């Protein structure tokens, strides 16, 4: 996922549908949502089951950090720019993905696991 984001960020022009306000922000949000979900897979399920928000915060921070690196990278690509709003949508996608993974592991998967053991 990170390589795909880097590849697309290296392109001077990306095809965009016309007439959709803020469509590129949705692309940023979605790409970093998926990236953070992939980052979350690095950690075992039992780690996600621990109480607290340390692991979701770490996952979101890693996604956000990659967003910063990617925005700086785009500064050097002709036709692209370094945009704080893009980074904010990257970060928002990463935060929501980390929260979704935490919720999925703690609420959904553990409930399924518990119900299947009975």
MODELLER restraints for C-alpha pairs under 7 A, 6 or more apart:
rsr = mdl.restraints
at = mdl.atoms
rsr.add(forms.Gaussian(group=physical.xy_distance, feature=features.Distance(at['CA:1:A'], at['CA:35:A']), mean=5.76, stdev=0.5))
rsr.add(forms.Gaussian(group=physical.xy_distance, feature=features.Distance(at['CA:2:A'], at['CA:35:A']), mean=6.66, stdev=0.5))
rsr.add(forms.Gaussian(group=physical.xy_distance, feature=features.Distance(at['CA:6:A'], at['CA:70:A']), mean=6.82, stdev=0.5))
rsr.add(forms.Gaussian(group=physical.xy_distance, feature=features.Distance(at['CA:9:A'], at['CA:74:A']), mean=6.08, stdev=0.5))
rsr.add(forms.Gaussian(group=physical.xy_distance, feature=features.Distance(at['CA:10:A'], at['CA:74:A']), mean=6.81, stdev=0.5))
rsr.add(forms.Gaussian(group=physical.xy_distance, feature=features.Distance(at['CA:10:A'], at['CA:77:A']), mean=6.17, stdev=0.5))
rsr.add(forms.Gaussian(group=physical.xy_distance, feature=features.Distance(at['CA:12:A'], at['CA:77:A']), mean=6.28, stdev=0.5))
rsr.add(forms.Gaussian(group=physical.xy_distance, feature=features.Distance(at['CA:12:A'], at['CA:78:A']), mean=5.62, stdev=0.5))
rsr.add(forms.Gaussian(group=physical.xy_distance, feature=features.Distance(at['CA:12:A'], at['CA:79:A']), mean=5.00, stdev=0.5))
rsr.add(forms.Gaussian(group=physical.xy_distance, feature=features.Distance(at['CA:12:A'], at['CA:80:A']), mean=6.03, stdev=0.5))
rsr.add(forms.Gaussian(group=physical.xy_distance, feature=features.Distance(at['CA:13:A'], at['CA:79:A']), mean=6.86, stdev=0.5))
rsr.add(forms.Gaussian(group=physical.xy_distance, feature=features.Distance(at['CA:25:A'], at['CA:86:A']), mean=6.14, stdev=0.5))
rsr.add(forms.Gaussian(group=physical.xy_distance, feature=features.Distance(at['CA:25:A'], at['CA:89:A']), mean=6.12, stdev=0.5))
rsr.add(forms.Gaussian(group=physical.xy_distance, feature=features.Distance(at['CA:28:A'], at['CA:86:A']), mean=6.41, stdev=0.5))
rsr.add(forms.Gaussian(group=physical.xy_distance, feature=features.Distance(at['CA:28:A'], at['CA:89:A']), mean=5.89, stdev=0.5))
rsr.add(forms.Gaussian(group=physical.xy_distance, feature=features.Distance(at['CA:28:A'], at['CA:90:A']), mean=5.28, stdev=0.5))
rsr.add(forms.Gaussian(group=physical.xy_distance, feature=features.Distance(at['CA:29:A'], at['CA:89:A']), mean=5.01, stdev=0.5))
rsr.add(forms.Gaussian(group=physical.xy_distance, feature=features.Distance(at['CA:29:A'], at['CA:90:A']), mean=5.09, stdev=0.5))
rsr.add(forms.Gaussian(group=physical.xy_distance, feature=features.Distance(at['CA:29:A'], at['CA:92:A']), mean=6.54, stdev=0.5))
rsr.add(forms.Gaussian(group=physical.xy_distance, feature=features.Distance(at['CA:29:A'], at['CA:93:A']), mean=4.44, stdev=0.5))
rsr.add(forms.Gaussian(group=physical.xy_distance, feature=features.Distance(at['CA:30:A'], at['CA:93:A']), mean=6.23, stdev=0.5))
rsr.add(forms.Gaussian(group=physical.xy_distance, feature=features.Distance(at['CA:32:A'], at['CA:63:A']), mean=6.50, stdev=0.5))
rsr.add(forms.Gaussian(group=physical.xy_distance, feature=features.Distance(at['CA:32:A'], at['CA:90:A']), mean=5.19, stdev=0.5))
rsr.add(forms.Gaussian(group=physical.xy_distance, feature=features.Distance(at['CA:32:A'], at['CA:93:A']), mean=5.15, stdev=0.5))
rsr.add(forms.Gaussian(group=physical.xy_distance, feature=features.Distance(at['CA:32:A'], at['CA:94:A']), mean=5.30, stdev=0.5))
rsr.add(forms.Gaussian(group=physical.xy_distance, feature=features.Distance(at['CA:33:A'], at['CA:93:A']), mean=4.21, stdev=0.5))
rsr.add(forms.Gaussian(group=physical.xy_distance, feature=features.Distance(at['CA:33:A'], at['CA:94:A']), mean=4.83, stdev=0.5))
rsr.add(forms.Gaussian(group=physical.xy_distance, feature=features.Distance(at['CA:33:A'], at['CA:96:A']), mean=6.85, stdev=0.5))
rsr.add(forms.Gaussian(group=physical.xy_distance, feature=features.Distance(at['CA:33:A'], at['CA:97:A']), mean=5.02, stdev=0.5))
rsr.add(forms.Gaussian(group=physical.xy_distance, feature=features.Distance(at['CA:35:A'], at['CA:63:A']), mean=6.69, stdev=0.5))
rsr.add(forms.Gaussian(group=physical.xy_distance, feature=features.Distance(at['CA:36:A'], at['CA:59:A']), mean=6.19, stdev=0.5))
rsr.add(forms.Gaussian(group=physical.xy_distance, feature=features.Distance(at['CA:36:A'], at['CA:60:A']), mean=6.44, stdev=0.5))
rsr.add(forms.Gaussian(group=physical.xy_distance, feature=features.Distance(at['CA:36:A'], at['CA:63:A']), mean=5.48, stdev=0.5))
rsr.add(forms.Gaussian(group=physical.xy_distance, feature=features.Distance(at['CA:36:A'], at['CA:94:A']), mean=5.00, stdev=0.5))
rsr.add(forms.Gaussian(group=physical.xy_distance, feature=features.Distance(at['CA:36:A'], at['CA:97:A']), mean=5.85, stdev=0.5))
rsr.add(forms.Gaussian(group=physical.xy_distance, feature=features.Distance(at['CA:36:A'], at['CA:98:A']), mean=6.36, stdev=0.5))
rsr.add(forms.Gaussian(group=physical.xy_distance, feature=features.Distance(at['CA:37:A'], at['CA:97:A']), mean=5.62, stdev=0.5))
rsr.add(forms.Gaussian(group=physical.xy_distance, feature=features.Distance(at['CA:37:A'], at['CA:98:A']), mean=6.58, stdev=0.5))
rsr.add(forms.Gaussian(group=physical.xy_distance, feature=features.Distance(at['CA:37:A'], at['CA:101:A']), mean=6.90, stdev=0.5))
rsr.add(forms.Gaussian(group=physical.xy_distance, feature=features.Distance(at['CA:39:A'], at['CA:59:A']), mean=6.36, stdev=0.5))
rsr.add(forms.Gaussian(group=physical.xy_distance, feature=features.Distance(at['CA:40:A'], at['CA:59:A']), mean=6.19, stdev=0.5))
rsr.add(forms.Gaussian(group=physical.xy_distance, feature=features.Distance(at['CA:45:A'], at['CA:105:A']), mean=6.93, stdev=0.5))
rsr.add(forms.Gaussian(group=physical.xy_distance, feature=features.Distance(at['CA:48:A'], at['CA:55:A']), mean=6.71, stdev=0.5))
rsr.add(forms.Gaussian(group=physical.xy_distance, feature=features.Distance(at['CA:48:A'], at['CA:102:A']), mean=6.21, stdev=0.5))
rsr.add(forms.Gaussian(group=physical.xy_distance, feature=features.Distance(at['CA:48:A'], at['CA:105:A']), mean=6.73, stdev=0.5))
rsr.add(forms.Gaussian(group=physical.xy_distance, feature=features.Distance(at['CA:49:A'], at['CA:105:A']), mean=6.70, stdev=0.5))
rsr.add(forms.Gaussian(group=physical.xy_distance, feature=features.Distance(at['CA:49:A'], at['CA:106:A']), mean=5.68, stdev=0.5))
rsr.add(forms.Gaussian(group=physical.xy_distance, feature=features.Distance(at['CA:56:A'], at['CA:98:A']), mean=4.86, stdev=0.5))
rsr.add(forms.Gaussian(group=physical.xy_distance, feature=features.Distance(at['CA:56:A'], at['CA:99:A']), mean=6.25, stdev=0.5))
rsr.add(forms.Gaussian(group=physical.xy_distance, feature=features.Distance(at['CA:56:A'], at['CA:102:A']), mean=6.74, stdev=0.5))
rsr.add(forms.Gaussian(group=physical.xy_distance, feature=features.Distance(at['CA:59:A'], at['CA:98:A']), mean=6.08, stdev=0.5))
rsr.add(forms.Gaussian(group=physical.xy_distance, feature=features.Distance(at['CA:60:A'], at['CA:91:A']), mean=6.96, stdev=0.5))
rsr.add(forms.Gaussian(group=physical.xy_distance, feature=features.Distance(at['CA:60:A'], at['CA:94:A']), mean=4.80, stdev=0.5))
rsr.add(forms.Gaussian(group=physical.xy_distance, feature=features.Distance(at['CA:60:A'], at['CA:95:A']), mean=4.80, stdev=0.5))
rsr.add(forms.Gaussian(group=physical.xy_distance, feature=features.Distance(at['CA:60:A'], at['CA:98:A']), mean=5.91, stdev=0.5))
rsr.add(forms.Gaussian(group=physical.xy_distance, feature=features.Distance(at['CA:63:A'], at['CA:91:A']), mean=6.68, stdev=0.5))
rsr.add(forms.Gaussian(group=physical.xy_distance, feature=features.Distance(at['CA:63:A'], at['CA:94:A']), mean=5.45, stdev=0.5))
rsr.add(forms.Gaussian(group=physical.xy_distance, feature=features.Distance(at['CA:64:A'], at['CA:90:A']), mean=6.31, stdev=0.5))
rsr.add(forms.Gaussian(group=physical.xy_distance, feature=features.Distance(at['CA:64:A'], at['CA:91:A']), mean=4.67, stdev=0.5))
rsr.add(forms.Gaussian(group=physical.xy_distance, feature=features.Distance(at['CA:64:A'], at['CA:94:A']), mean=6.58, stdev=0.5))
rsr.add(forms.Gaussian(group=physical.xy_distance, feature=features.Distance(at['CA:67:A'], at['CA:87:A']), mean=5.61, stdev=0.5))
rsr.add(forms.Gaussian(group=physical.xy_distance, feature=features.Distance(at['CA:67:A'], at['CA:90:A']), mean=5.86, stdev=0.5))
rsr.add(forms.Gaussian(group=physical.xy_distance, feature=features.Distance(at['CA:68:A'], at['CA:87:A']), mean=6.29, stdev=0.5))
rsr.add(forms.Gaussian(group=physical.xy_distance, feature=features.Distance(at['CA:71:A'], at['CA:82:A']), mean=4.85, stdev=0.5))
rsr.add(forms.Gaussian(group=physical.xy_distance, feature=features.Distance(at['CA:71:A'], at['CA:83:A']), mean=6.57, stdev=0.5))
rsr.add(forms.Gaussian(group=physical.xy_distance, feature=features.Distance(at['CA:71:A'], at['CA:87:A']), mean=6.86, stdev=0.5))
rsr.add(forms.Gaussian(group=physical.xy_distance, feature=features.Distance(at['CA:72:A'], at['CA:82:A']), mean=5.78, stdev=0.5))
rsr.add(forms.Gaussian(group=physical.xy_distance, feature=features.Distance(at['CA:74:A'], at['CA:80:A']), mean=5.58, stdev=0.5))
rsr.add(forms.Gaussian(group=physical.xy_distance, feature=features.Distance(at['CA:74:A'], at['CA:81:A']), mean=5.53, stdev=0.5))
rsr.add(forms.Gaussian(group=physical.xy_distance, feature=features.Distance(at['CA:74:A'], at['CA:82:A']), mean=5.80, stdev=0.5))
rsr.add(forms.Gaussian(group=physical.xy_distance, feature=features.Distance(at['CA:75:A'], at['CA:81:A']), mean=4.65, stdev=0.5))
rsr.add(forms.Gaussian(group=physical.xy_distance, feature=features.Distance(at['CA:75:A'], at['CA:82:A']), mean=4.84, stdev=0.5))
